[in-house]
Amino acid sequence: MNRATRVQAALPAEPRALRGEAGEEIDSFTSMFGGPPGEDQRVARKARMKAERRTQLTEKQRSRGTAVRTSQINFRCSPAFRDLVAGMAKHLDCSIADVMDEALQLLASAKGYQGAG
């Protein structure tokens, strides 16, 4: 008996099937796992972090819901203008963006501006 014949004789005729905990046959090794390791913990951690961020918001911030504004405008202004806008925002109990939005709407209607396009 040569070496190749001895090796073939030592190997099983067909590969052994993987068996699960309940004794059922498993098609592949990777099918035994539901997903990447730690996936359940990762999902739970993301949900917890989102809930913690929400609890840090004020009631007014929570009532706004998701962000409506998606663009940012930056411009330089005088300290007096900044104080005026901040004072108006505090007086109206809203954000500076809300003050600017309302002011622009009033200016547009006063000047007869219909909008772009």
C-alpha positions, 0 to 999 in steps of 0.5 A: 500500500503506497502513501496516497492509498493510505491517506485516502483510506484514513479520510472518511468517505464523506464529510461529517455534517455539523450538528447544532445544539438540538441535533439538527444538521447545519448547512454551513459554519457561518449559518450558525451565527445570526450576525457579526459578534456584538451586533445586538449590543451595538444596536442596544447601545445606539438606542440608549445613546439616542434616548440619552441625547433626547433627555438632555434637550429642553422641552422646547427643543423636544417639541421642535422634533426633527430639524427643519432647517438644513442650510446654514448662513454665516455673515459678519455683523456689528455687535449692536446688531447681534445684541438687537437680534439676541434681545429680540429672540429672548423677548419673543422666546424663540431662536435667532433663526426664528427671529430672522425668518419672521423678519425676512417674511415681513420684509418680503411682504412689505417690498412685494417680493414673491420668491425666487423662480 
